[in-house]
C-alpha cells in the first residue's frame, strides 16, 4: 500500500483538551490508487495546528464512520460499518463481515462503506488496557425481510489490541445485544456518573420507547425500556447526541422535505440512565437532512438543517423561544454542481463544531466559537477545504474526556479516594482496619517507627503491626485510585501497662478535679517511667477510648486548659522523649 502526505494547516485558537486523545484522528474520504483528490484523508488534531494528509487505500467511507485512538492520539483501529481496519489501514484479523445482511453484502461487493448515519460507536471496555467494544447496527433495505429502513439488530464486536503486535484482533463479532425493530443508526454514548462506565441509548422503531444500555468492566447490561417523549417515525434520517457534560440527550429526525423536522430534547440522568422532561421542537423548512451537536459548555444546541443552522439555548426556561438562525446556506456549489449544504455535525477536540455536506464535496463547515450566543458563534461556511473529496462521512465520537459527576449519589467507584482507618491495641500489637472510601486500588502504611518505610499493599488495606517498645507513634495510611491519592495520619499511644494500672501510680496531680475547664498540674515524681526519672517535657490529653484530643502547651507545674473539650472523662499523660512518665484522670464538667 502506498502513502502520500500532503499537509494542510488550520489556525486554531482554542484547545478543547490535552489528554485522553481518543478522538484526535479523523478519517474521511474515498478510495483511489493514485489521485489524491479522491483518496482517503487523515485529519489529525494532535497538534495545536491540526494537519491533513492523504492516504491511498481500498476503503470508501460513506455515512458509517467510527474510529478510536489511544490516550496519546495514535490511531488504533476504525470501521466503515462493513469491516474493521487496523492502524495500517488493512482489514484487522477476523475484522471482515460486520452487520450480516443484504446491505452489508452489497456495499462490500462495491468496496463502499455502510450507509447508515451513526451506524457505529467505539468505546473502551472500562478498566481494560487493551479491550474495546464496537457497537453497530444493521439496516433493513428493499429485498430483505423486515420493516424497511429500520434496524433489526444492535450488535457488539470485541477487539483485543494486545494481539498481533498491537495491530489487534476481533475476538468476538456480530454478537447480538438486542433484536427487534429499532430506529436506524443514531448510536451515541456518554459516561456514567461514576466516570468509568458508559451509557448507550437505543430507540424502538416509530415509538417513544428508548432502551438504556449500561457498559461496565464485566458486562453489557440492557435495562428496562422507558416510555418518554413523543413518538417519531423511524423512517427518518438524522443524528443523536449527548451534551458534553452528559446532562442532555437530543436527536433530530427528518422524514421528507414536506414534513416537519422533529427535534427531541431530554434531561439525562447519568446515574440510572433515565430520560425525563421531554421537550419537542418541530419546524418546517424543506430540510432533506439534518444533524445535531452541542457546544463544549453544554449550553447551546446546534441543528444543521440542510440549508440552515439553528442555535437553541438549552439553559433557557423556554428552549423553543431561543431559536436563532445563525447560518443560511450561501448557495456555494463545488464544481458548479455539488451543493455544500449542511448535514451531520461533530464537536471536535479543538472545541469547534464541524459540519459536513450531503454531497461528495471537499469542504467542511466550521462553527468557530460554539460556546457563544447568536452570530457570535461564527458559522464559517465551506471554510475548511479538504484535500480529498468526502462522501457524506463524519466520524462518530462520544465525549471520551467526560469525568465523574461531582456530588452525585452514584459517584462512588472512582472518586478521588478518602483515607480512613481504625485500630485496636493488644499490648505491643496493633490491628489496623482500613475504612477508606471510593474504589481504593492501593494501600500504603507507615507505622511511625524511626526510619520506618512505607509498606505497599495492592490487594487489601487492613493489617497488623507489632512494635518493639512502648511509645507514641504517628501512623499514616496512604490510599490511591485512578483519580488520585489521599493520606491520613493518627497518633497512637502504645503501652503495655493498662490505663487503670497507670492511674493507680499517679506521678502528678490535677486540681481542681472535677473541673469546669482549667486545672493545675503538680508534678510528684515519676512512678511509672522506669529508668527515666526526669520531669516530663510535655503532656497529652486522651479521651476515654484512648484517642489523642489535645496537646496543651503547659509547663511542668503549669495550668492545663480543657475548656475547648466537651464534658466527659479524660486521661492526661506526661511524657519525656517519647516515653510515658505518668497518667492521671480528670473529669470535665459543663
KOLTIPA-897818 format. One record per residue (C-alpha): residue number from 0; residue in three letters; x, y, z. Coordinates in Angstrom, 2 decimals. Example, Ala and Ser with C-alpha at 12.3 -4.5 7.8 and 13.67 -1.06 7.14 Angstrom:
% KOLTIPA-897818
R,0,ALA,12.30,-4.50,7.80
R,1,SER,13.67,-1.06,7.14
END
This chain:
% KOLTIPA-897818
R,0,UNK,0.00,0.00,0.00
R,1,UNK,1.34,3.43,-0.94
R,2,UNK,1.17,6.54,1.23
R,3,UNK,1.48,10.12,0.19
R,4,UNK,1.45,13.02,2.62
R,5,UNK,0.08,16.46,1.87
R,6,UNK,-0.07,18.86,4.79
R,7,UNK,-2.75,21.44,5.38
R,8,UNK,-2.63,23.82,8.34
R,9,UNK,-5.56,25.34,10.14
R,10,UNK,-5.18,28.11,12.73
R,11,UNK,-6.80,27.04,15.99
R,12,UNK,-7.47,29.48,18.81
R,13,UNK,-8.80,27.09,21.41
R,14,UNK,-7.63,23.68,22.52
R,15,UNK,-10.51,21.65,23.89
R,16,UNK,-8.47,19.02,25.70
R,17,UNK,-4.92,17.83,26.09
R,18,UNK,-5.41,14.32,27.46
R,19,UNK,-7.36,11.21,26.51
R,20,UNK,-6.93,11.88,22.82
R,21,UNK,-9.16,9.01,21.71
R,22,UNK,-10.91,11.21,19.12
R,23,UNK,-7.89,13.08,17.76
R,24,UNK,-7.64,11.18,14.46
R,25,UNK,-10.48,11.72,11.97
R,26,UNK,-10.62,9.55,8.87
R,27,UNK,-12.51,10.81,5.84
R,28,UNK,-12.61,10.42,2.08
R,29,UNK,-12.98,7.86,-0.67
R,30,UNK,-10.69,5.34,-2.34
R,31,UNK,-8.33,5.89,-5.25
R,32,UNK,-5.00,4.23,-6.10
R,33,UNK,-3.25,7.44,-7.14
R,34,UNK,-5.46,10.54,-7.35
R,35,UNK,-5.22,12.49,-4.05
R,36,UNK,-8.45,14.35,-4.83
R,37,UNK,-10.37,11.08,-4.39
R,38,UNK,-8.19,9.22,-1.89
R,39,UNK,-8.59,8.79,1.83
R,40,UNK,-7.67,11.52,4.29
R,41,UNK,-6.45,11.89,7.87
R,42,UNK,-7.39,15.00,9.83
R,43,UNK,-5.04,14.99,12.81
R,44,UNK,-5.92,17.08,15.91
R,45,UNK,-2.86,16.04,17.93
R,46,UNK,-1.11,19.36,17.43
R,47,UNK,-2.27,22.84,18.23
R,48,UNK,-2.46,23.36,14.48
R,49,UNK,-4.28,20.32,13.00
R,50,UNK,-2.86,18.85,9.83
R,51,UNK,-4.22,16.84,6.92
R,52,UNK,-2.62,14.07,4.88
R,53,UNK,-3.79,11.81,2.08
R,54,UNK,-3.94,8.03,2.31
R,55,UNK,-4.24,5.72,-0.68
R,56,UNK,-6.37,2.82,0.50
R,57,UNK,-9.13,0.47,-0.59
R,58,UNK,-11.68,1.97,1.77
R,59,UNK,-14.63,4.18,0.91
R,60,UNK,-16.33,5.97,3.78
R,61,UNK,-19.98,6.79,3.37
R,62,UNK,-22.20,7.50,6.39
R,63,UNK,-20.94,4.93,8.92
R,64,UNK,-17.61,6.09,10.31
R,65,UNK,-16.10,5.30,13.71
R,66,UNK,-12.50,5.23,14.88
R,67,UNK,-10.52,5.34,18.09
R,68,UNK,-7.00,6.34,19.08
R,69,UNK,-5.07,5.61,22.24
R,70,UNK,-4.79,8.20,25.01
R,71,UNK,-1.78,9.73,23.25
R,72,UNK,-3.67,10.23,19.99
R,73,UNK,-2.24,7.31,18.00
R,74,UNK,-4.77,5.59,15.74
R,75,UNK,-5.74,2.12,16.95
R,76,UNK,-8.48,0.95,14.56
R,77,UNK,-11.59,2.08,12.70
R,78,UNK,-14.62,0.84,10.79
R,79,UNK,-16.68,1.79,7.77
R,80,UNK,-19.55,-0.41,9.00
R,81,UNK,-18.60,-3.30,6.70
R,82,UNK,-15.13,-4.20,8.00
R,83,UNK,-12.83,-3.32,10.90
R,84,UNK,-9.41,-1.97,9.91
R,85,UNK,-6.17,-1.71,11.89
R,86,UNK,-3.75,1.23,12.10
R,87,UNK,-2.03,0.07,8.91
R,88,UNK,-5.33,0.56,7.03
R,89,UNK,-5.73,-3.16,6.44
R,90,UNK,-8.62,-5.40,7.48
R,91,UNK,-7.96,-6.46,11.06
R,92,UNK,-7.69,-10.17,11.81
R,93,UNK,-11.29,-11.51,11.84
R,94,UNK,-12.47,-7.98,11.06
R,95,UNK,-14.42,-8.62,7.87
R,96,UNK,-18.18,-9.06,7.52
R,97,UNK,-19.87,-6.74,10.03
R,98,UNK,-23.66,-6.44,10.10
R,99,UNK,-24.57,-9.61,8.20
R,100,UNK,-27.32,-8.93,5.68
R,101,UNK,-28.04,-7.77,2.17
R,102,UNK,-26.97,-4.15,2.69
R,103,UNK,-23.54,-5.13,4.03
R,104,UNK,-23.05,-7.64,1.24
R,105,UNK,-23.95,-5.12,-1.46
R,106,UNK,-21.64,-2.47,-0.02
R,107,UNK,-18.77,-4.92,0.39
R,108,UNK,-19.10,-6.08,-3.19
R,109,UNK,-18.87,-2.47,-4.36
R,110,UNK,-15.99,-1.69,-1.95
R,111,UNK,-18.00,1.03,-0.26
R,112,UNK,-18.83,1.61,3.39
R,113,UNK,-22.14,1.10,5.15
R,114,UNK,-24.84,3.72,4.51
R,115,UNK,-26.25,4.39,7.99
R,116,UNK,-25.97,7.63,9.98
R,117,UNK,-24.12,6.95,13.24
R,118,UNK,-24.16,3.25,12.49
R,119,UNK,-21.17,2.50,14.74
R,120,UNK,-19.66,3.67,18.02
R,121,UNK,-16.38,2.54,19.64
R,122,UNK,-15.99,2.51,23.44
R,123,UNK,-13.09,1.29,25.58
R,124,UNK,-14.05,-1.57,27.86
R,125,UNK,-13.98,0.08,31.31
R,126,UNK,-10.78,-0.60,33.26
R,127,UNK,-9.17,-2.55,30.41
R,128,UNK,-5.91,-1.52,28.78
R,129,UNK,-6.47,-3.47,25.57
R,130,UNK,-10.16,-4.33,25.03
R,131,UNK,-12.62,-2.22,23.02
R,132,UNK,-16.29,-2.60,22.16
R,133,UNK,-17.52,-1.74,18.70
R,134,UNK,-21.29,-1.24,18.87
R,135,UNK,-23.02,-1.34,15.50
R,136,UNK,-26.48,-1.55,13.97
R,137,UNK,-27.69,-3.14,10.77
R,138,UNK,-30.09,-1.66,8.24
R,139,UNK,-33.02,-3.37,6.52
R,140,UNK,-33.27,-2.43,2.84
R,141,UNK,-35.56,-3.48,-0.06
R,142,UNK,-35.18,-7.19,-0.71
R,143,UNK,-34.82,-8.09,2.98
R,144,UNK,-37.46,-9.30,5.37
R,145,UNK,-38.45,-6.76,7.99
R,146,UNK,-39.60,-3.17,8.38
R,147,UNK,-38.00,-1.20,5.57
R,148,UNK,-35.19,1.19,6.55
R,149,UNK,-35.13,0.12,10.19
R,150,UNK,-32.50,-1.65,12.27
R,151,UNK,-33.30,-5.15,13.47
R,152,UNK,-30.15,-5.79,15.49
R,153,UNK,-27.84,-4.00,17.86
R,154,UNK,-24.53,-5.86,17.79
R,155,UNK,-21.23,-5.66,19.56
R,156,UNK,-17.86,-6.82,18.37
R,157,UNK,-14.92,-7.09,20.77
R,158,UNK,-11.40,-6.05,19.77
R,159,UNK,-8.24,-7.00,21.67
R,160,UNK,-5.43,-4.59,20.83
R,161,UNK,-2.81,-6.63,22.70
R,162,UNK,-2.80,-9.20,19.88
R,163,UNK,-0.81,-9.22,16.61
R,164,UNK,1.94,-6.96,17.95
R,165,UNK,-0.51,-4.17,18.74
R,166,UNK,-2.45,-4.31,15.47
R,167,UNK,-5.32,-6.05,17.24
R,168,UNK,-7.71,-8.88,16.53
R,169,UNK,-11.50,-9.19,16.62
R,170,UNK,-12.14,-11.85,19.28
R,171,UNK,-15.95,-11.64,19.13
R,172,UNK,-18.01,-10.39,16.20
R,173,UNK,-21.65,-9.59,15.43
R,174,UNK,-22.79,-10.57,18.91
R,175,UNK,-26.48,-9.71,19.31
R,176,UNK,-27.38,-7.39,22.18
R,177,UNK,-30.90,-6.51,21.03
R,178,UNK,-33.11,-7.99,18.37
R,179,UNK,-36.36,-6.33,17.25
R,180,UNK,-37.33,-3.28,15.22
R,181,UNK,-35.36,-0.17,16.10
R,182,UNK,-34.72,3.33,14.88
R,183,UNK,-31.84,3.04,12.44
R,184,UNK,-28.46,4.46,13.32
R,185,UNK,-28.15,7.29,15.86
R,186,UNK,-25.68,5.39,18.05
R,187,UNK,-24.15,7.69,20.64
R,188,UNK,-22.90,7.29,24.19
R,189,UNK,-21.97,9.15,27.37
R,190,UNK,-20.13,8.36,30.59
R,191,UNK,-21.90,7.06,33.68
R,192,UNK,-21.78,9.43,36.64
R,193,UNK,-19.07,7.26,38.18
R,194,UNK,-16.75,8.37,35.39
R,195,UNK,-15.88,4.80,34.45
R,196,UNK,-18.86,3.05,32.85
R,197,UNK,-20.78,4.00,29.69
R,198,UNK,-24.40,4.56,28.68
R,199,UNK,-25.75,3.75,25.23
R,200,UNK,-29.33,4.53,24.09
R,201,UNK,-31.42,2.63,21.53
R,202,UNK,-34.82,3.87,20.33
R,203,UNK,-37.56,1.47,19.25
R,204,UNK,-38.96,1.97,15.77
R,205,UNK,-41.57,4.75,15.50
R,206,UNK,-42.30,4.63,19.24
R,207,UNK,-41.49,6.82,22.22
R,208,UNK,-39.65,3.90,23.82
R,209,UNK,-35.93,4.02,24.45
R,210,UNK,-33.71,1.35,25.95
R,211,UNK,-30.69,2.35,28.09
R,212,UNK,-27.71,0.01,27.96
R,213,UNK,-25.01,0.11,30.64
R,214,UNK,-21.45,-0.94,29.80
R,215,UNK,-19.37,-1.93,32.84
R,216,UNK,-16.00,-3.70,33.14
R,217,UNK,-17.58,-7.15,33.10
R,218,UNK,-20.85,-6.94,31.18
R,219,UNK,-23.23,-5.19,28.81
R,220,UNK,-26.47,-4.72,30.74
R,221,UNK,-29.75,-3.99,28.96
R,222,UNK,-32.04,-2.05,31.31
R,223,UNK,-35.80,-1.75,31.24
R,224,UNK,-37.15,0.28,28.34
R,225,UNK,-38.55,3.75,29.04
R,226,UNK,-41.59,5.38,27.50
R,227,UNK,-40.89,9.08,27.39
R,228,UNK,-41.44,11.91,24.94
R,229,UNK,-43.22,11.92,21.60
R,230,UNK,-43.26,9.04,19.11
R,231,UNK,-41.39,9.92,15.91
R,232,UNK,-41.27,7.92,12.71
R,233,UNK,-38.11,5.88,12.38
R,234,UNK,-38.19,6.15,8.59
R,235,UNK,-36.35,9.41,9.22
R,236,UNK,-32.69,10.25,8.83
R,237,UNK,-30.88,12.33,11.42
R,238,UNK,-28.47,12.30,14.31
R,239,UNK,-28.42,11.90,18.09
R,240,UNK,-26.05,13.44,20.62
R,241,UNK,-25.40,13.71,24.33
R,242,UNK,-24.32,17.04,25.77
R,243,UNK,-20.59,17.05,26.55
R,244,UNK,-21.44,17.03,30.28
R,245,UNK,-23.96,14.19,29.78
R,246,UNK,-26.88,16.18,31.17
R,247,UNK,-28.96,16.24,27.96
R,248,UNK,-29.79,13.90,25.10
R,249,UNK,-31.01,15.33,21.79
R,250,UNK,-31.92,13.82,18.44
R,251,UNK,-33.15,15.28,15.17
R,252,UNK,-35.31,13.47,12.63
R,253,UNK,-36.08,14.32,9.01
R,254,UNK,-38.70,12.24,7.18
R,255,UNK,-39.43,14.12,3.94
R,256,UNK,-38.94,17.68,2.72
R,257,UNK,-42.70,18.24,3.03
R,258,UNK,-42.99,17.14,6.67
R,259,UNK,-41.72,18.98,9.76
R,260,UNK,-38.27,18.36,11.18
R,261,UNK,-38.65,16.82,14.64
R,262,UNK,-36.20,17.59,17.46
R,263,UNK,-36.45,15.76,20.80
R,264,UNK,-34.64,17.08,23.90
R,265,UNK,-34.41,15.21,27.21
R,266,UNK,-32.70,15.59,30.56
R,267,UNK,-30.47,12.56,31.11
R,268,UNK,-29.61,11.03,34.47
R,269,UNK,-26.07,9.70,34.35
R,270,UNK,-26.70,7.62,37.47
R,271,UNK,-29.59,5.44,36.33
R,272,UNK,-29.77,6.11,32.58
R,273,UNK,-33.25,7.63,32.69
R,274,UNK,-34.64,10.30,30.37
R,275,UNK,-37.01,12.95,31.70
R,276,UNK,-38.53,16.36,30.99
R,277,UNK,-39.07,15.79,27.26
R,278,UNK,-39.21,18.87,25.04
R,279,UNK,-40.38,18.52,21.46
R,280,UNK,-39.47,21.05,18.78
R,281,UNK,-40.97,20.96,15.32
R,282,UNK,-40.44,23.21,12.32
R,283,UNK,-40.90,23.06,8.55
R,284,UNK,-38.05,24.38,6.39
R,285,UNK,-37.94,21.87,3.48
R,286,UNK,-34.94,20.11,5.00
R,287,UNK,-33.71,16.99,3.21
R,288,UNK,-31.30,16.07,6.03
R,289,UNK,-30.18,17.31,9.43
R,290,UNK,-27.66,16.81,12.20
R,291,UNK,-27.11,17.98,15.79
R,292,UNK,-24.20,18.97,18.03
R,293,UNK,-23.92,20.69,21.41
R,294,UNK,-21.36,23.29,22.43
R,295,UNK,-18.42,22.37,24.73
R,296,UNK,-20.07,24.18,27.66
R,297,UNK,-23.24,22.09,27.08
R,298,UNK,-25.37,25.20,26.71
R,299,UNK,-26.05,25.70,23.01
R,300,UNK,-27.69,23.17,20.74
R,301,UNK,-26.95,23.43,17.02
R,302,UNK,-29.25,21.85,14.43
R,303,UNK,-27.65,21.68,10.99
R,304,UNK,-30.85,21.61,8.95
R,305,UNK,-29.89,21.29,5.25
R,306,UNK,-29.97,24.99,4.24
R,307,UNK,-29.94,26.42,7.78
R,308,UNK,-28.07,26.18,11.05
R,309,UNK,-30.18,26.91,14.13
R,310,UNK,-28.98,27.62,17.65
R,311,UNK,-31.05,26.89,20.79
R,312,UNK,-30.22,27.77,24.40
R,313,UNK,-30.58,24.55,26.43
R,314,UNK,-30.32,26.50,29.70
R,315,UNK,-33.38,28.66,28.95
R,316,UNK,-36.78,28.06,30.52
R,317,UNK,-38.36,28.18,27.06
R,318,UNK,-35.85,26.49,24.74
R,319,UNK,-38.02,26.80,21.64
R,320,UNK,-38.26,30.57,22.09
R,321,UNK,-34.47,30.88,21.84
R,322,UNK,-34.28,29.53,18.28
R,323,UNK,-31.80,31.65,16.32
R,324,UNK,-30.82,31.16,12.69
R,325,UNK,-27.04,31.51,12.83
R,326,UNK,-26.38,30.45,9.22
R,327,UNK,-28.18,30.28,5.91
R,328,UNK,-26.55,28.28,3.12
R,329,UNK,-24.85,30.73,0.79
R,330,UNK,-25.54,28.70,-2.34
R,331,UNK,-21.94,27.58,-2.84
R,332,UNK,-21.61,24.72,-5.36
R,333,UNK,-18.42,22.75,-5.75
R,334,UNK,-17.52,22.42,-9.43
R,335,UNK,-20.69,24.37,-10.13
R,336,UNK,-22.89,21.37,-9.31
R,337,UNK,-22.42,19.79,-5.85
R,338,UNK,-24.15,21.77,-3.09
R,339,UNK,-22.30,22.34,0.18
R,340,UNK,-25.47,22.22,2.27
R,341,UNK,-25.45,21.30,5.98
R,342,UNK,-25.66,17.69,7.18
R,343,UNK,-24.05,15.87,10.14
R,344,UNK,-22.25,17.74,12.93
R,345,UNK,-19.46,16.72,15.32
R,346,UNK,-17.78,18.53,18.20
R,347,UNK,-14.00,18.30,17.71
R,348,UNK,-11.09,18.20,20.18
R,349,UNK,-10.28,21.83,19.36
R,350,UNK,-13.64,22.97,20.76
R,351,UNK,-15.14,23.74,17.34
R,352,UNK,-18.08,22.05,15.65
R,353,UNK,-17.53,20.67,12.15
R,354,UNK,-20.41,20.08,9.73
R,355,UNK,-20.25,18.03,6.53
R,356,UNK,-22.50,18.14,3.47
R,357,UNK,-24.92,15.65,1.98
R,358,UNK,-22.86,15.57,-1.22
R,359,UNK,-19.43,14.31,-2.16
R,360,UNK,-17.57,17.59,-1.66
R,361,UNK,-14.14,18.59,-0.38
R,362,UNK,-15.24,21.08,2.28
R,363,UNK,-16.35,21.15,5.90
R,364,UNK,-18.26,23.97,7.58
R,365,UNK,-16.98,25.16,10.97
R,366,UNK,-18.71,26.74,13.97
R,367,UNK,-15.75,28.66,15.32
R,368,UNK,-17.00,29.64,18.80
R,369,UNK,-19.93,27.36,19.66
R,370,UNK,-19.98,28.47,23.33
R,371,UNK,-21.11,31.96,22.29
R,372,UNK,-24.72,33.03,21.59
R,373,UNK,-26.17,34.10,18.27
R,374,UNK,-23.93,35.33,15.46
R,375,UNK,-21.01,35.45,17.89
R,376,UNK,-20.63,31.70,17.37
R,377,UNK,-19.44,32.48,13.81
R,378,UNK,-20.56,29.75,11.42
R,379,UNK,-17.92,29.70,8.70
R,380,UNK,-19.29,28.06,5.56
R,381,UNK,-17.07,25.74,3.48
R,382,UNK,-14.06,27.40,5.11
R,383,UNK,-12.15,24.18,5.73
R,384,UNK,-11.04,22.90,2.31
R,385,UNK,-10.31,19.17,2.42
R,386,UNK,-7.51,17.64,0.38
R,387,UNK,-9.82,14.86,-0.80
R,388,UNK,-13.48,14.54,-1.70
R,389,UNK,-15.58,13.32,1.22
R,390,UNK,-18.85,11.50,0.59
R,391,UNK,-21.40,12.12,3.36
R,392,UNK,-18.98,10.96,6.08
R,393,UNK,-18.17,12.36,9.50
R,394,UNK,-16.67,10.31,12.37
R,395,UNK,-18.94,9.45,15.30
R,396,UNK,-17.37,10.08,18.72
R,397,UNK,-18.65,10.35,22.30
R,398,UNK,-17.02,12.68,24.82
R,399,UNK,-14.18,10.42,25.97
R,400,UNK,-12.97,13.09,28.41
R,401,UNK,-16.15,13.32,30.48
R,402,UNK,-15.33,12.75,34.13
R,403,UNK,-17.32,11.64,37.16
R,404,UNK,-20.27,13.77,38.23
R,405,UNK,-19.43,15.91,41.26
R,406,UNK,-21.59,15.24,44.35
R,407,UNK,-23.52,12.53,42.52
R,408,UNK,-25.05,9.86,44.79
R,409,UNK,-23.68,7.17,42.46
R,410,UNK,-20.19,8.65,42.23
R,411,UNK,-18.61,6.01,44.44
R,412,UNK,-16.49,3.88,42.16
R,413,UNK,-13.74,6.22,41.13
R,414,UNK,-13.94,9.38,43.19
R,415,UNK,-10.65,10.70,44.47
R,416,UNK,-10.03,8.45,47.46
R,417,UNK,-10.57,9.27,51.12
R,418,UNK,-8.12,7.62,53.52
R,419,UNK,-9.58,6.43,56.85
R,420,UNK,-8.66,3.75,59.37
R,421,UNK,-9.50,2.49,62.84
R,422,UNK,-7.39,0.34,65.16
R,423,UNK,-7.39,-1.90,68.22
R,424,UNK,-4.42,-2.46,70.53
R,425,UNK,-3.32,-5.73,72.10
R,426,UNK,-0.17,-4.95,74.02
R,427,UNK,2.51,-4.01,71.54
R,428,UNK,0.50,-5.39,68.62
R,429,UNK,-1.99,-3.11,66.87
R,430,UNK,-4.68,-4.31,64.44
R,431,UNK,-5.46,-1.69,61.78
R,432,UNK,-8.81,-1.78,59.99
R,433,UNK,-9.00,0.07,56.67
R,434,UNK,-12.11,2.28,56.42
R,435,UNK,-11.12,4.21,53.29
R,436,UNK,-13.71,5.16,50.71
R,437,UNK,-14.11,5.32,46.92
R,438,UNK,-12.71,2.41,44.95
R,439,UNK,-9.31,2.05,46.59
R,440,UNK,-6.73,0.30,44.41
R,441,UNK,-3.56,0.64,46.50
R,442,UNK,-2.82,0.98,50.22
R,443,UNK,0.47,2.04,51.84
R,444,UNK,1.14,2.06,55.59
R,445,UNK,3.81,3.85,57.61
R,446,UNK,3.73,2.70,61.22
R,447,UNK,5.72,5.63,62.59
R,448,UNK,8.90,3.98,63.81
R,449,UNK,12.16,5.79,63.24
R,450,UNK,13.35,5.25,59.67
R,451,UNK,10.14,3.37,59.06
R,452,UNK,9.37,2.51,55.45
R,453,UNK,6.06,2.71,53.59
R,454,UNK,4.64,-0.76,53.14
R,455,UNK,2.58,-1.00,49.94
R,456,UNK,-0.27,-3.46,49.52
R,457,UNK,-2.25,-3.74,46.28
R,458,UNK,-4.83,-6.25,47.45
R,459,UNK,-6.13,-5.19,50.86
R,460,UNK,-5.85,-2.40,53.37
R,461,UNK,-6.37,-3.97,56.77
R,462,UNK,-3.24,-5.22,58.51
R,463,UNK,-1.47,-5.58,61.88
R,464,UNK,1.85,-4.43,63.27
R,465,UNK,3.88,-5.27,66.38
R,466,UNK,6.01,-2.53,67.96
R,467,UNK,9.27,-3.29,69.74
R,468,UNK,8.62,-0.95,72.65
R,469,UNK,6.11,1.39,74.18
R,470,UNK,5.88,4.91,72.85
R,471,UNK,3.95,7.41,70.86
R,472,UNK,3.87,6.76,67.12
R,473,UNK,2.36,8.65,64.20
R,474,UNK,0.77,6.05,61.91
R,475,UNK,-0.13,7.07,58.36
R,476,UNK,-2.22,5.38,55.68
R,477,UNK,-1.95,6.48,52.04
R,478,UNK,-4.51,5.22,49.53
R,479,UNK,-4.87,5.74,45.81
R,480,UNK,-7.17,5.00,42.90
R,481,UNK,-7.13,6.08,39.25
R,482,UNK,-8.31,9.54,40.23
R,483,UNK,-5.91,10.49,42.96
R,484,UNK,-4.25,9.81,46.30
R,485,UNK,-5.06,10.67,49.91
R,486,UNK,-3.20,10.29,53.21
R,487,UNK,-4.39,10.34,56.80
R,488,UNK,-2.33,10.09,59.99
R,489,UNK,-3.20,9.33,63.62
R,490,UNK,-1.06,9.41,66.73
R,491,UNK,-1.06,6.14,68.67
R,492,UNK,0.00,5.78,72.31
R,493,UNK,1.39,2.26,72.66
R,494,UNK,1.72,0.98,76.22
R,495,UNK,1.57,-2.44,77.82
R,496,UNK,0.55,-1.04,81.21
R,497,UNK,-3.21,-0.52,81.26
R,498,UNK,-4.65,2.92,81.90
R,499,UNK,-6.24,1.61,85.06
R,500,UNK,-2.88,0.36,86.35
R,501,UNK,-1.17,3.62,85.45
R,502,UNK,-3.81,5.65,87.24
R,503,UNK,-3.02,3.77,90.44
R,504,UNK,0.51,5.20,90.35
R,505,UNK,-0.14,8.81,89.53
R,506,UNK,3.02,10.87,89.09
R,507,UNK,1.26,14.21,89.11
R,508,UNK,-1.92,15.73,90.40
R,509,UNK,-4.63,17.74,88.67
R,510,UNK,-6.66,20.22,90.64
R,511,UNK,-9.39,21.11,90.90
R,512,UNK,-10.76,17.74,89.79
R,513,UNK,-13.55,17.66,88.62
R,514,UNK,-13.10,20.92,86.76
R,515,UNK,-15.18,23.14,84.52
R,516,UNK,-12.22,24.00,82.30
R,517,UNK,-8.81,24.78,83.83
R,518,UNK,-6.69,22.57,86.08
R,519,UNK,-3.28,22.99,87.64
R,520,UNK,-0.66,20.31,87.04
R,521,UNK,1.55,19.45,90.04
R,522,UNK,4.44,17.06,89.35
R,523,UNK,5.06,14.47,92.11
R,524,UNK,7.79,12.37,90.58
R,525,UNK,7.82,9.54,88.07
R,526,UNK,6.42,6.33,89.49
R,527,UNK,5.84,4.58,86.15
R,528,UNK,8.60,5.88,83.88
R,529,UNK,11.06,3.06,84.62
R,530,UNK,14.65,4.33,84.41
R,531,UNK,13.76,7.86,83.26
R,532,UNK,13.18,9.98,86.37
R,533,UNK,13.35,13.43,84.82
R,534,UNK,10.35,15.72,84.73
R,535,UNK,8.02,15.47,81.73
R,536,UNK,8.68,17.64,78.69
R,537,UNK,5.06,17.61,77.55
R,538,UNK,1.53,16.41,78.27
R,539,UNK,-1.18,14.95,76.03
R,540,UNK,-4.90,14.56,76.67
R,541,UNK,-6.77,11.42,75.57
R,542,UNK,-10.48,10.69,75.55
R,543,UNK,-11.97,7.62,77.19
R,544,UNK,-11.24,5.49,74.07
R,545,UNK,-7.55,6.40,74.12
R,546,UNK,-7.59,8.92,71.25
R,547,UNK,-5.38,11.99,71.47
R,548,UNK,-7.68,15.02,71.59
R,549,UNK,-5.42,17.81,72.88
R,550,UNK,-1.73,18.71,73.03
R,551,UNK,-1.57,21.54,75.56
R,552,UNK,1.45,23.79,75.80
R,553,UNK,1.99,23.67,79.54
R,554,UNK,4.95,24.00,81.93
R,555,UNK,5.91,21.31,84.42
R,556,UNK,3.66,22.77,87.14
R,557,UNK,1.60,24.93,84.84
R,558,UNK,-2.09,25.25,84.10
R,559,UNK,-3.94,22.97,81.70
R,560,UNK,-6.91,24.46,79.77
R,561,UNK,-9.55,21.85,78.84
R,562,UNK,-12.34,24.32,78.10
R,563,UNK,-12.31,23.55,74.36
R,564,UNK,-13.33,19.94,75.04
R,565,UNK,-16.85,18.64,75.67
R,566,UNK,-17.77,17.42,79.14
R,567,UNK,-16.53,13.93,79.97
R,568,UNK,-13.75,11.84,81.47
R,569,UNK,-10.25,12.40,80.09
R,570,UNK,-6.81,10.94,80.67
R,571,UNK,-3.75,13.19,80.89
R,572,UNK,-0.38,11.61,80.16
R,573,UNK,3.03,13.07,80.92
R,574,UNK,5.81,12.10,78.53
R,575,UNK,9.53,12.59,78.10
R,576,UNK,11.35,11.77,74.85
R,577,UNK,8.51,9.59,73.67
R,578,UNK,8.23,7.66,76.95
R,579,UNK,5.13,7.77,79.12
R,580,UNK,6.04,9.02,82.62
R,581,UNK,2.67,9.17,84.29
R,582,UNK,-1.08,9.18,83.84
R,583,UNK,-3.89,10.95,85.65
R,584,UNK,-7.63,11.06,85.19
R,585,UNK,-9.68,14.27,85.12
R,586,UNK,-13.41,14.83,84.98
R,587,UNK,-14.55,17.80,82.90
R,588,UNK,-17.96,19.21,83.75
R,589,UNK,-20.14,21.57,81.77
END
